[in-house]
């Protein structure tokens, strides 16, 4: 039941308002002065306050200010006489929702209450939607503790804070570019707007143009009616160009014009359409090379590259591999009603050493496939795909253990200290090279494998 507080020093007014509110099903509380009203607001939660401007102890405007300090979102409707309308308008500037003038009719009060409380209900639904969006697409869904991912998180916070008009997300396939784009949208002030994704690689240029800009009736064959484009639908929201490096050059020029003019025309249309949206683009290609080959417009490249975010491949954020694996195990436990407790040490070793050419997407698919096929409490090496096992075993086969050194003593003797120094140097070099090859040249992994610092490897 929604709760209303009525604050007025006139008993007749209080009774009249109480009757109207009670008949509409609201729970009503009464206060006859400002001090009593503030005490009640501090103790109880309310949906709405009806507040008289003229109170015997505290001016109604001051009471309004203190109510807003207690609960910034609490809706307050001012009650005023004809002589105090200017004060009521001033109260609205401070934060009151509306005002009503004495004398008033019961039906009018009921309407005002309904409108105000409907607004509250809508605001709550909006806040609930925002919380859902941020829970589904927020930072907590981006898993990473490596230094490179911390850099990504730092940039994301800047992008969200400043609402930059364009963002360019770069990274290999499977690194999570769409996830980053959705997080930017979901955590920004644009979260209530639409998030529209465009796959530039799979959609023909002509179709993509009509979908983006929309068209007027008769613009082309079969255009029997006007249709708004995706750019219009993205107003107050975000449009995500996935793999923009594959976009047609002619269409690139039109997108550039949209960015420069903040407007566009539908196909076959003369009227300019204005829309406020953020453009996020992603690519797994080298745009600089495409620019030099005249396959991507240089001016569009610089327009998009205002805030670039580079997503590192999984092989460069090895600290995150097992963290991600455990995250996916928890995710698929819930999704498929499984009870997998984790990975065996041997399985962890295989996952940590795999180069993951398919990046996070490959790791996710591996864990999901294992959990669908197997009913186990622990993931063991035999549950891993052959391509992971064979790759690691192939590398291991190249590195037999070093158990002895063939040192021959010549007849004329040796300089013991020098030969030991040379043997030690050669042995260290051999072990380091083996370690580097075993982890596909990753110096951080090799250093951990050898128990050395990263700088010790040079």
ROTORVEX-758411 format. One line per 10 residues: number of its first residue (from 1); their letters; for each residue x, y negated, z of C-alpha. Coordinates in steps of 0.001 Angstrom, whole numbers, plus 500000, padded with zeros to 6 digits. Example, Ala and Ser with C-alpha at 12.3 -4.5 7.8 and 13.67 -1.06 7.14 Angstrom:
BEGIN
1) AS) 512300/504500/507800  513670/501060/507140
END
This chain:
BEGIN
1) XXXXXXXXXX) 500000/500000/500000  501349/496571/499042  501896/494208/501953  500973/490497/502028  501825/487841/504639  499520/484802/504923  501038/481712/506591  498614/478846/507329  497740/476857/510434  494031/476633/509511
11) XXXXXXXXXX) 492121/479619/510843  489401/479289/508174  491971/479396/505357  493719/482397/506900  490423/484254/507246  489372/483436/503678  492692/484605/502197  492732/487689/504406  489249/488696/503218  490176/488273/499535
21) XXXXXXXXXX) 493425/490237/499897  491891/493014/502004  489080/493518/499469  491754/494143/496824  493343/496851/498976  496380/494996/500301  497725/495321/503837  497541/491833/505335  499563/490135/508102  498867/486640/509469
31) XXXXXXXXXX) 501024/483814/510840  499868/480354/511913  503259/478584/511909  506703/478756/510327  508550/480263/513274  506068/483116/513608  506234/483747/509838  510045/483978/509836  510027/486383/512788  507604/488661/510936
41) XXXXXXXXXX) 509596/488536/507662  512778/489475/509539  511113/492558/511046  508966/493841/508161  509211/494224/504392  506640/492327/502335  505673/492251/498677  504235/488730/498759  503927/485682/501024  501151/483043/500774
51) XXXXXXXXXX) 502773/479991/502401  501133/476676/503295  503360/473649/502765  501979/471769/505799  502746/473687/508982  502722/472354/512548  506328/473223/513420  508480/473641/510275  508025/472142/506825  506859/474776/504326
61) XXXXXXXXXX) 509789/474066/501978  512233/474812/504795  510355/478020/505605  510606/478979/501923  514388/478436/501957  514798/480612/505057  512563/483343/503589  514766/483386/500485  517827/483728/502708  516242/486761/504361
71) XXXXXXXXXX) 514970/488355/501126  515982/486677/497883  513558/488768/495801  510458/488235/497952  507714/486472/495978  506254/483385/497645  503105/481524/496516  502727/478012/497901  499388/476787/499258  498969/473032/498899
81) XXXXXXXXXX) 496445/470202/498928  496042/467789/496019  498277/465233/497726  501224/467670/497909  501440/468954/494326  504841/467292/493824  506160/469131/496860  504751/472392/495471  506560/471828/492176  509758/471189/494135
91) XXXXXXXXXX) 509178/474464/495996  508965/476312/492664  512361/474880/491724  513712/476328/494962  512319/479768/494225  508547/479923/494817  506655/482063/492286  503615/479751/491914  501313/477449/493870  497561/477241/494494
101) XXXXXXXXXX) 495619/474107/495414  493026/473772/498117  490118/474271/497950  490193/477587/496044  487728/480308/495153  488073/483943/496216  488090/485218/492622  490958/482886/491761  492947/484070/494762  492366/487684/493776
111) XXXXXXXXXX) 493605/486984/490248  496725/485186/491502  497467/488068/493875  497034/490637/491111  499312/488750/488705  501991/488251/491338  501934/491833/492569  501891/493153/488986  505059/491119/488430  506598/492727/491484
121) XXXXXXXXXX) 505692/496165/490180  507205/495353/486789  510386/493994/488401  510749/497186/490409  510295/499321/487302  512920/497222/485521  515359/497633/488417  514653/501364/488500  515376/501543/484755  518628/499621/485201
131) XXXXXXXXXX) 519716/501961/488008  518892/504978/485829  520832/503531/482908  523866/502825/485049  523728/506235/486670  523498/507977/483285  526018/505852/481382  528079/504199/484129  531756/504499/484971  531180/507567/487144
141) XXXXXXXXXX) 530628/509568/483940  534050/508570/482605  536476/510930/484296  540098/509947/484669  542795/509159/487225  545769/508849/484893  547513/505504/484520  546297/505166/480928  542673/505672/481928  543068/503142/484741
151) XXXXXXXXXX) 544070/500636/482070  540906/501526/480150  538743/500991/483259  540388/497610/483840  539550/496487/480292  535991/497802/480558  535331/495653/483622  536564/492585/481733  534387/493388/478715  531279/493874/480868
161) XXXXXXXXXX) 531938/490744/482892  532407/488394/479932  529918/489836/477417  532388/489570/474539  530574/489538/471155  532679/492329/469621  534555/495309/471024  536730/497715/469039  537215/501187/470545  540089/503154/469027
171) XXXXXXXXXX) 541089/506736/469608  541269/510213/468176  538158/512264/467549  536794/513721/470780  538323/511167/473161  534921/509790/474216  534450/506605/472181  530654/506845/472228  530682/507406/475993  532704/504210/476429
181) XXXXXXXXXX) 530339/502280/474143  527304/503441/476120  529013/502547/479396  529691/499013/478148  526039/498645/477187  524624/500322/480288  526707/498300/482750  526252/494915/481044  523434/492367/481156  522241/493867/477862
191) XXXXXXXXXX) 521180/497135/479465  517463/496295/479040  517980/495848/475298  518284/498631/472759  521453/500641/472166  521477/501480/468462  524087/503838/467067  525069/503802/463392  527171/506646/461952  529128/504866/459232
201) XXXXXXXXXX) 530774/508077/458027  527635/510036/457208  525150/507463/455870  525288/506318/452175  526060/502598/451792  522752/501667/450106  520686/503438/452752  522788/501997/455565  522273/498461/454229  518465/498760/454107
211) XXXXXXXXXX) 518420/500362/457564  520582/497610/459041  519032/494529/457462  515500/495750/456846  513568/494739/453735  510568/492809/452487  507682/494337/450629  508600/494829/446951  512357/494473/447545  512923/497752/445712
221) XXXXXXXXXX) 510977/500717/444400  508825/502338/447095  509141/499294/449370  505374/499196/449932  505613/497218/453157  508042/495009/455015  510287/496689/457548  512527/495111/460211  516099/496382/460288  518179/497820/463072
231) XXXXXXXXXX) 519922/494490/463581  516578/492974/464545  515781/495881/466844  519136/495382/468556  518193/491844/469676  519359/491316/473293  521037/494725/473079  523981/496496/471459  524639/497933/468021  527357/500580/467855
241) XXXXXXXXXX) 529126/501182/464530  530648/504643/464946  533687/505214/462698  533539/501774/461098  536711/502567/459172  534514/504577/456788  532128/501694/456047  531760/500568/452415  533734/497401/451546  530681/495503/450250
251) XXXXXXXXXX) 528789/496263/453442  531832/495204/455471  531553/491746/453879  527895/491472/454890  528628/492535/458459  531357/489888/458600  528829/487251/457525  526452/488394/460273  529222/487974/462853  530100/484503/461571
261) XXXXXXXXXX) 526589/483097/461077  524735/484998/463831  521938/485537/461320  521021/487585/458241  518288/488094/455665  516231/491159/455007  516663/492741/451561  514465/490780/449182  513887/488104/451835  514609/484367/451858
271) XXXXXXXXXX) 514054/483600/455529  516972/483852/457930  516553/486210/460866  518355/485408/464117  519221/488090/466646  521465/488140/469704  523358/491418/469913  526793/492684/470774  528663/494733/468173  530775/497641/469382
281) XXXXXXXXXX) 532765/499450/466712  534831/502613/466961  537341/504313/464729  539751/507232/464747  541578/505840/461732  544522/503462/461448  542783/500226/460469  546087/498448/459848  546937/501038/457182  543445/500755/455683
291) XXXXXXXXXX) 543861/496968/455534  547212/497301/453737  545590/499736/451278  542701/497270/450721  540222/499834/452079  539194/497683/455017  538679/493921/455041  541420/492082/456881  539069/489294/458024  536605/491822/459474
301) XXXXXXXXXX) 539475/493631/461191  540518/490456/463013  536878/489641/463852  536362/493053/465446  539730/493189/467140  538891/490494/469718  538797/493065/472525  540432/496366/471501  540220/499365/473805  542562/502287/473091
311) XXXXXXXXXX) 541450/505694/474358  544462/507963/474912  544339/511550/473631  543985/514212/476307  547552/515432/475752  548754/512028/477013  546622/512101/480159  547529/515545/481445  546648/514536/485025  543013/514455/483919
321) XXXXXXXXXX) 542740/517907/482306  541890/519896/485442  539847/516991/486807  537724/517048/483653  537481/520840/483714  536082/520757/487258  533672/517977/486292  532328/520066/483397  532045/523152/485620  529886/521157/488051
331) XXXXXXXXXX) 527842/519737/485174  527120/523110/483576  526517/524781/486954  523594/522396/487330  522492/522569/483702  522609/526357/483315  521951/527267/486974  525334/528939/487377  527484/529358/490478  531027/529103/489122
341) XXXXXXXXXX) 533290/528003/491982  536273/526995/489880  539336/528141/487966  541963/530665/488998  545541/529291/489272  546486/531237/486132  543563/529781/484173  544476/526302/485403  548013/526846/484129  546770/527772/480656
351) XXXXXXXXXX) 544453/524751/480495  547160/522372/481723  549619/523567/479064  547221/523525/476108  547747/520477/473791  543968/519937/473277  543934/518747/469664  540163/518303/469974  540618/516216/473134  537891/515945/475792
361) XXXXXXXXXX) 535225/517289/473427  537252/520482/472933  537718/520950/476693  534007/520391/477304  533060/522926/474618  535493/525497/476029  534066/525237/479563  530478/525256/478306  531037/528347/476147  532693/530230/479019
371) XXXXXXXXXX) 529853/529443/481395  527127/530393/478919  528697/533750/478049  530021/534846/481456  528414/535487/484848  531408/534921/487119  532320/533052/490288  535782/532146/489025  537083/531439/485538  540073/533719/484798
381) XXXXXXXXXX) 542552/533719/481884  540620/536506/480133  537617/534187/479901  539593/531571/477943  539419/531454/474125  542080/533330/472169  543407/530118/470616  544400/528800/474054  545931/532074/475268  547803/532800/472038
391) XXXXXXXXXX) 549234/529279/471826  550603/529400/475378  551942/532959/475009  553602/532021/471733  555449/529195/473476  556372/531407/476460  557902/534036/474148  560460/531506/472942  561877/530997/476425  563420/534085/478034
401) XXXXXXXXXX) 564731/533544/481544  568360/532488/481836  569927/535172/484013  573610/535036/483133  576244/533093/481212  578924/534658/479007  582120/533101/480369  585424/534646/479216  588699/533970/480991  591618/533368/478502
411) XXXXXXXXXX) 595118/534766/479247  596614/531340/479911  593885/530480/482430  591374/527585/482518  590656/524296/484270  587964/525650/486606  586418/522299/487450  586134/521228/483794  584614/524531/482643  582086/524462/485505
421) XXXXXXXXXX) 581205/520869/484569  580685/521868/480920  578662/524960/481845  576489/522878/484156  575899/520220/481477  575036/522797/478793  572737/524694/481144  570896/521528/482179  570500/520507/478542  569179/523959/477585
431) XXXXXXXXXX) 566663/524040/480421  565411/520510/479684  565017/521282/475968  563113/524454/476794  560859/522577/479172  560159/519888/476575  559304/522439/473902  557071/524360/476276  554935/521252/476876  554980/520012/473275
441) XXXXXXXXXX) 557487/517230/473953  555553/515602/476799  558247/514211/479098  555928/513672/482063  554826/517317/481987  558412/518509/481487  559582/516461/484478  556889/517983/486693  557748/521452/485406  561391/520905/486429
451) XXXXXXXX) 560657/519062/489687  562376/515923/488383  561332/512306/488034  560156/511090/484656  563156/508735/484380  565611/511616/484954  564793/513021/481516  565748/509765/479791
END
